Amino acid sequence: MNLKKLKHHMKIHDIKPSEMARAANISLYEWNRKMKEDGDSFNIKEMDAMINKGKMNKIEAAEIFFDEKLQKRK
C-alpha cells in the first residue's frame, strides 16, 4: 500500500481519517493502527469501502492499494 499516495488523495479531497475509518466500518484507533503497519492489514472489504469513500478511479485505487505489491512481482 502506498500510504503517501493515500494521504495525498485524502488531503486533495478533504477526507479526514475518521471518515475513512467510518467508511471502512472500523474504529479510528484501528484505522490508525493499520496505517502504522504500512496499511498491509486492511482487508479487501475495507479497501473497497475506502476506494468508494475516496471516489477513486481504478488507476488511483491500484496505485494506492496495489502498486508496491505489483512492482515487487516484476
Secondary structure, DSSP 4 states (H G I P E B T S, - for coil): --HHHHHHHHHHTT--HHHHHHHTTS-HHHHHHHHHTTTTT--HHHHHHHHHHTT--HHHHHHHHTHHHHHHH-
